[in-house]
Amino acid sequence: MFEITKRDGLARLGKFETKSGIVLETPALLPVVNPKIFTVTPEELYEEFGFRALITNSYIIKNNPALKEKAQAEGLHKMLDFPGVIMTDSGTFQSHMYGEVEVTNDEMVEFQKSIGTDIGTVLDIFTEPFWTKEETADSITETLKRTQHACDIKGDMMINGVVQGSVYQDLREDCARKMADMDIDVHPIGGVVPLMEQYRYTELVDVIISSKKGLNPNRPVHLFGAGHPMILAFATLLGCDLFDSASYAKFARDDRFMFIDGTYRIADMQSLDCNCPACRGHTLEEIKKMEKSNRERLIARHNLYQITSELALVKRYLKEGRLWDLAEMRCRAHPELLNGLRRLKEHQAFLERTEPISRDAALFYTGSESRSRPIFLRYYRKLLENYVPPTNKAAIFEDSPKPYSRHYVSDFNRVRTAGYTPIVRSPFGPVPADLDEVYPLAQSLFPEIWDRETEEDVERMMDEFIKKMGFIDVREQKDIEPGEIEYDADLLRAKATAAYQFGKESADALFKGEIELIKSRKTGKIRNIISDGEHVLSLRAPDGLYTLRPEGAQRLLKILPSPKMRCISMDDAVPFVSNGRNMFCQFVTDMDPEIRPMEEIIIVDKDDNFLATGRAILTFDELKSFKKGIAIKVRSGSDDS
């Protein structure tokens, strides 16, 4: 059972409960333990480093008579002295490295069951990056056949269904979709080690995204073979929940230190700037002079500390809604990783589907790669679709400190009295003065010196926007003299924000009749919208967007066809939701498929009667598959006093 507890786009902080009752917090990394030799013991991995899961190789155990007998006699957990979750590999990687393995899929699944594995693995076929599409497709057919049979015989053991497909995105997605219908517990993305070893990160991005498109969202995704600290933030950003590392020990045998910016041989290092518990108190020269076994153990422990430290940082940034910031920093450690980051532009539309409506943290622009973030695409799309300029003339302003309406207060007034709509040429593209406090426009920080990509994008968007809005007169603001036209800037802002957030038709319904704007006494900013005596909206200060009140929600129900802006509740949950309780996944029968995380949503019963308002946590595709967890955080129920 997998439950999302916090999210940042595709990235997920979750709880994965195994059938033994152990709950593993994700994202998590599983150190790979060689059952024949412990560089770091499983007990140390659990007690000293805090790892609650590991992975070991059942193929090696099966082919070693002594290990096989011991594992079957006392169980894997006792044999390894590890109380956490144990996952076993099946020999697929050995077949990739050394050729054919002399064992069948059924034998490996049954053997993994016999030694008490928590999560076993199908003996899938490793698809090499250089394979033809025909070779790959044939191997996937066999992998799917083996996976289905493994599901049939797995018993109480959880099973890994490995998504294969080489570098062919359509084959990856198709394989994932077919596995989504099987009784699988975890979805490793396999066949990617060669891509990482060869630094082919653009293809790795394509492989992960295409696999995610087909997978069932209620299962953890394991990026097989990914365990270097430099890739953890980026892979988590792409929606991977589990990782594994054999490199911590393998690199240590070769005298190689892992850091967040790469891997370094001790012979090439000039200094050791590390304060981890393994390195603390040792100089580089002391480590070089150690006996081989002692040095290997120290480096392995150092590598594990690097992994745990980075994973903790990934979780922190995820919780704070800043994982994009960390991923962009980490991807600058290597040019090929940067290529992978830039590849996200090709997948921007898919990423937008899980992008939250707003974040607690501001957007930091760290380079042209930041323009791949889905929030850039969303803002511009919603602007073109929903913005209605109050006049047919535009005054163009240059970017300035934010909010623009404060910096340009007198200039905005001057052009408005002359009948012009103020439009700021910002790094996001055109920003109407009426929308300058909406997330992410005011909640972002850009360098004053623009890069070439920003200049080109903004020029294109400004031209497109001006044509789409039908402005008949467009001028630089400095060329416009004041006029005598009267206007209500607060009302323009209130209506424009509603149209941007909910759509034009919804804004008309919410602002129908006599409008009263309630402002904060301290800041003078709009806080509540009263329409014909009804409190329909409240404006949130942090993101400049609206909270939908029950009276406003009921207006929208009258004009929007179902399931637009709705979540439809089962009868069993109606009394609880009406009293302001959160809406859980298992009680949802339908939902607007266009709803994004943290977006305002209306909960109704099967007859479309209003029950509550709230903010969506999951997308429709996600809640359809989850059997546990909060789908909507309810704010106001119909029975609330």
N, C-alpha and C positions, 0 to 999 in steps of 0.2 A: 504494500500500500504506500503510495507516494502522495504527499500533500505539500502544496506551495505555501510558505509562510510569509515570504517577502519576494518582491520581484523588481527587476529593473530591465524592462524590455523582454528579450528572450532569456536573460539571465535569471536564475531562480535560486532563492534560498529555500530549502525544503527539508521535509522529514521523510525518510525512507524507512519503513518498518518491515523488517524481515519476519519470516514465519516463526523464528525463534523468539520473537518479541523484542529484539534489539533494534533501537531506532538510531539510524545514521543520519546526521545532519549533512546536507549537501549545500554547496559543492564540497566534495571530499576527494582525497587522494588515497589510493591503496598502494602502499609499498609492495613491490614484488619480492617475495622471499623464495630463494632457492632452497628446496627441501633438503638438499644434500650438504649445504654449507651456509652458515649464518654469519654474514659480515656484521650485522647488527641483529640481535636475537628478537624474535617476535614479542617476548615479554618486554624488552626495552622499547620496542616500537609502540607498545600500548602504554606503558607506565611513564617513560621518559619523554616521548615525543607526542603522545596523545592521539596516536592513530587508532581509530576504532574499527578499522577494516584493513585487510591485506589480501593479496592475491598470490597464490602459489600454483604450481603446475602439476596437475593430476597425471599428465602423461609421463613425466619424470618419475613420479611416485609409483605409478603402475609398472614401470619397466625396471624398477629397482626392487628385487625380491624382499630385502629387509624392510625397506620403507613401506612397501605394499602390505606386508604382513602386519606391521605395527599400526599403520593407518586403519586397516580394516578391523584390527583387534580392539583398539582403544579409541578410535575416532580421530579426526583431523585436529579438532580443537585441543585435545589433550596432548596429541603428538607434538604439536607446535607450541603448546603452552600459551595459547592465545584465546582470551575470552570474548573477543569481538567478532565481527562478521568476517567470514572467510569465503572468498571467491576462488574458484579454480579455473585455470585455462585447460584446454583439451588436447593440445598438440598441434593446433593449426599453425602457430607461429614456427614450430619446429619444422613443419612441412615446407613453410616458406623459406626458412634458412637452410635446411639440409636435405630437402627432397621429401619423398613420400614417407608417411608414417604407417607402420604395419598394425593398424587397429581400425575398427569400424566405429561409426557414430554411436550405434547402440551400445557397444562395449564401453565406450568412454562415458556415456550418460549413466549407465548402470553402475560403473565403477565410482563415479563421483557421488552418486547416491549412497553407495556402500560405505564410504569413508566419512559421511556426515557433512558434506559441503553445504554451506548456506546457499550459495549461488553457483550453479554449474554452467558450463558453456558447451554449446553444440560444436561438434567437429565440422566447422564450416570450411569452405574453400577460400583461401586467401587470394584475392584478385589483385594481380600485379598492375602497377601503373602503365606498363608497356604492352599489356595485353590488347588484342583487337576487341572491338565491340562484340563480335560474334562469340569469341572465346569467353568473354566476361558474361554475356547473357546465358550461355550454356552452364557456366559454373554457378550462377545465381539460381538457376532452376534446380540444380542439385542441392544447393545450400538451403533453399526454401523447403524442399522435400525432407531434408534431414531435420530442419528446425521444427516442422510440423510433427514429425515422428517423436522428436525429443519432448515436445509439449505433451504428447499423448502418454509418454512413459515416465515423466519426471517425478510423479508422486508429490511428496511434500517439499521437494527441493525446488527452489527458485531457479529459473533458467535464463541465460543470456541468449537473446536472438540477435546475431551479429549482422548488421547491415553491410552488404558488400556492393561492388559495382565499379571498381577501379576509378577512373576519372570521368566517367560518363554520368552526367547529372541526371538524365532521364532514367537511366538504369538504377541509380541510387534511390531516386524518389519512388520508383515503381517497386523496388525491393522493400523499401520501408513501408509503403502502403500495404503490401501483402503481409508483411510481418505484423502490422498493426492489428490485423484481424485474428492473430494467433494468441494463445494463452501464454504470452511472454511476460517476464517481470522486469527485465532490464534490457536496454538496447545499446550495446556497444556499436560504435562505428569502426569497422575493421578495414584492414588493408591500407592504413594511412602512415605506418611507420616509414616506408620508403620516401613518402612525400616530405615528412618532417626531417629525415636524415639528409635529404637533398635540398632542403630549404625551399620547397615548392609550395609556399604558403598561399599563393593565389588559388591554386588548385585545391588546397586543403579547405579554404573557405568555401569554394563551390561544393565540395564533397559534404561538408557539414550542413550547409544551408539546404542543399537538395535532400539530404537525409531527413532533416528536421521537418521539411514540408510534408513528408509522407508519414512520419511517426505519430503514434498516439501520445498526446501531451501528458497523459497521467503516468508515464513511466520514465524513470531516470535515463539519461543518455550518457554513455560512457565513451569517451574518446580514447580508444585503445592505444596504448604506447605513449601517450602524452603525459609527461611528468616533469618536464624542465620548468623551473620557475618563470622563465622569460615568456612562456606561452600561456600560463594559467589564466591571467586576466582576460586575454583575447579570446581564448576558447570558452571561458565562462560567459563572456559577452554574447557569444554565438549560440548559447543555450546548452552547453555541455555541463553535466552535473557531476560526473565521476571521471577520475583520471587514475593512472597508475604509473609507477616509476620503478624500472629496474636500473635506470642510469645512475641512481645514487651510489649503488654498489659497483656497477660496471665501470663507471668513470673513476671511482676510487682505486680500482685495481690498476688503472692506467695513470695514476697520480694526477687526476683532473678534478679541479674544483668547479662546482656549479655556482653561478651568481645570477642575479636577475638580468644581467646584460650579456650573459654568455658563459662559455666554459673555457677554463684556462689551465694549461699544464703547469705544474709546479716548477718545471725547469725554465719556463718562460716568464715566470712572475718575478717582479722586482721588489714587491712588498706585499704584505698580507693585511689589508685594511678590513679586518673582520673581528667583530666582538661577540660572535656566537659562543655558546657554552663549550663547543668542541675546540675552537681556536683560541679562546681567551687564555691568556697566560703563556702562549707559545709564540715565538718568533718564526718567521719563514725559514730561517736557517736551521732552527731546532727541528722543525718538521722534516726538512730535507734530510737531516742526519738520522732520523728515527729508523728503527728496523722496519722492513717492508710491511710486515703484518700490522704493526702499531700505526704506521703512517696510513695504511689503507683504511683501518678502522676509524681513525680520526677524520680523514677526508669524507668517508661515508657518512659519519655523524654530522659533519659540517654540511654536506649536501642535503641531508634530511632537515636540518634546521633552516636552511635556505628555503626549502619547499614549504615547511610549516609556517614560516614567517610570511612568505608571499601569499599563501592561501588565506591566512588570517587577514591580511591587508585586502585581498579580493573580497572577502566577506564584509569587511567594514565598508568599503566603497560601494558594494552592492546595497547594503542596508541604507546608506546615505543617498542612494540614487546618483552616484558619481562614477559608476563603473566605466563609462565611456572615457572619462578623464584618465583613469589609470591605464586602460587599454591603449589609449593613444600615446601615453608616455612610454609604456613598455614596448610598443611596436617600433619605437625609434631606436631600439637596441641593435637592430640589424636591418639592412636595406630590404631584404626579402620579406621580413615581417611587415615592413612598411608597405610593401607591395600588397600583402594580404589585407592590410587595413584599407588601402585604396580600392581594393576589389569590392568592398562593401557598397560602393556606389551602384554597382550592378544589381544589388539585392535590396536597395533602399525601400522599394514598395513592399516587399515581404516583411522587412524589419518594422515598417510603420504600423503593421497590424497589431503588434504587441507593445508599441511605444506608448508610455503613459501620457495622458493629456497634459500633465505638468509634473514637475519635480520640486522637492524642497530646496535643492541646491541649484545655484545659477549655472548656466552653460558657459564653460570656458573654451574659447577658441584657441586651439594649440597649433593650428596649421591648416592647410587646404584640405587635409583628410577629414577635418571636423565637418566639412560640408557633406560628407557621406551620412551624417546622422539623420535619421528619419524625421526628426522634428523640423528640419529645413524643408523637406518635401511637403510635410503636412501643413505647415504654416502657409506656404505659397498656394497650395491646392485650395485650402479653405478660404483664403483671401479672394482668389479668382471666382470661386463658386458662390460665396456668401456676402461679399462686401458690396454695398450700394452707396456710391458717393452722393453726398447731399447736393452737390452742384455739378455742372458739366464742364467746369474749368478747374485746372490743377496748377498749384504753385509748388515748385520743386525745391526742397531744402536738402542741404548736405548733412551727412551724419554728424552727431554731436554727443556730448554727455547726456545720459538718460536720467529721468524720462524726458523725452523730447518736448513734451508740453510744458515742462518747467523751464527748460533751457531757452525755448523759443516762444515764451508766453506772449510777449508783445508782438512778435513777428507773425505768429499764428493769428492773432487778433486782427492785425493789419490786413492780411490777405483775405481773411474770412469776411471782413466788412466790405471787401471789394468783390465778393462772390466767388472766391476761389477755395478749393479744397486743399489743405496742406498735405503734401506727400513727402515723406523723408526718404532719401536715397540711402538705405541702410545696408549693412552686410547681409541681412536677410532678404534684401530686395526692397520693393516699395512698402513703406509703412505709413498708412493714413494716420493723421494726428489722433483720430478717434480711437485707434487701437494700440496706441504706443505703450500702454501698461499691461497688455495681455501677454501671458507667457508664450514664448520665451523672449519677447522683444525687450522688455525692461529688465528681465532676469538673465542677462548675458553680458559677457565681457569680451571685447575684441581688441586686438592691437590697433593703434591709430593708423599705422601704415598697412594698407591692404595688400594682400598677395594678388598675383595675376589672375588666379582662378576666381577670386571674389570679384575683382573688377569685371571680368568677362561675364560671370553669372548675373551680377547685378545689372549690367547694361542690357543683357538679354531680357531679364525679368521686367525691368522698367519699361522697355519698349512694348513688351507683350501686355503688361498691365494697362498701360495708357490706351492701347488699342481696344482691349477688352472692355474697359470702363466707358469708352465712347466719349472721352474728353474732346471738346472742340477747340479748346484754348489751353495750351500748356506753356508755362513760363517759369523762369528762374525767379525765386521769391523776391530777390532784391530789386527786380524790375517792376514790382507791383506797388502802386500807390494805394493808400487807404480809401475806403468808400464809406457808405452810410447804411449798409445792410445789417439788420439785427439778426442775431442767432443765439441759440442756447447751447453752449459747448458741452455742458453736463448731459443734456438730453441726447445730443448727437452721440456722445461717447456711450451712454447707456444702451441706446438702440443698436449702435454698430457692434458693440460687444455681444449683445444677445444674438444678432444675426450671424456673426462670425462663429459663435459657439453652437447655436442650435439650428441655424438656417433661417432664411428670410421669412418663410411662412410662419414659423414658430415665433419669431420676434414680433411679427405683426399681431399675433394672438396675445402675446404677453404684454404688449404695450397698447392694447386696445382701450379706448376710453380716456378718462382723466388720469394723468400720471403725476405722482408725487415722488420726488427723490429725497430720501432721508440720508443726511450726510453725517460723518463723524465730527463731533465737536472739536476734537483735537487736531485732525488733519484736514478737515474740510472736504474729504473725499467721499464719493458715493458709497453707501453701505447697503441700503435697502431700496427696492422698487415697489411702490404701491400703485396698483392699477385699479381704478374704480373702487377704491377702498379695500382691495385685496392685496395681501402681501405675497407677491408672486415670485420675487427673486431677492437674493442677498449676494452682494459682491464681495468676494474674498480678497483681502489685501495682499497676501503673498503672491498669488499668480494672476490677479486681475480678471479672474473668470467667475462665473456665477454659480451659486448653490441654488438649486431648484427647490422652491417651497411647495407644500402640498396644493395650495390654491393655483399656483402656476402649472403644476403637473396636471391637474384636472383640466385646465384649459387646453393643454397640449393633447391630452387624450381625445378631445373632441374633434381635433383637426388632423391628427396624424393616423394613418392606417396602421393597424396591427401587423407585425410586431415592432414597428418603428419606435425607438427610444424605450422599449418595454422589456421587462422580464416577467414571464408568466409563471405564476406559482401553482404548485399542487394544492389541493384542498387541505391536506394535512398541515401545511405550513401557514395557512391564511391567518389564524388567530395569533400566531406568534409574530409574524411579520407586521401585522396591523398594530401590535403593541410595541413596535420598534426593535424587535429582535433581528439579528442579521440573517440574511438569506443564504442557505447552504446549497451546495451543488446538487445534492441528491433530490432536492425538492423543486428544481427548475424543470419546467416542461418545454419552454421555448424562450428565445431571446433574440433581440435585434442583432443580426450577424455583423453589423457595422460598428457596434459599440467597442470602444477601446478601453484599456485599463485606466481606472480613475475617472472615467467619464460619468456624468450625471445620467441616472436611469430611473425609470418609473416601474415599480412593481405592481402588477395587477393580478386579479384572479382569472379563472378561465372564461368569465363573462366580461372581461375588460373593466371590471370595477377597480377603482383606485385602492391600493393597500398601503403603499409607502414610497418614499423617495430615498435614494442612496447613491453610492458611487461603486461602479463595477470594479472588481478585483481581477476577474478573469475575462477572457474573450469567450465568445460563444463556442468556438471549436474546443477550447480548453474545458469549459464546464460540462460539455456533453460527455467528456470522457472521465472526468473526476468523480469519484464516489464519496469524497470527503473534502472538507474545507469550505471556507467562506467564498461564496460567489459574489455577493454584494454586501457592502457595509451599509446597513440601513441607518438613515438619519432621522426621518420623521415618519411615524406610522399613522394611519387614519384614525386609530383609537387613542393616540397620544392626547393627553389633556393639556 
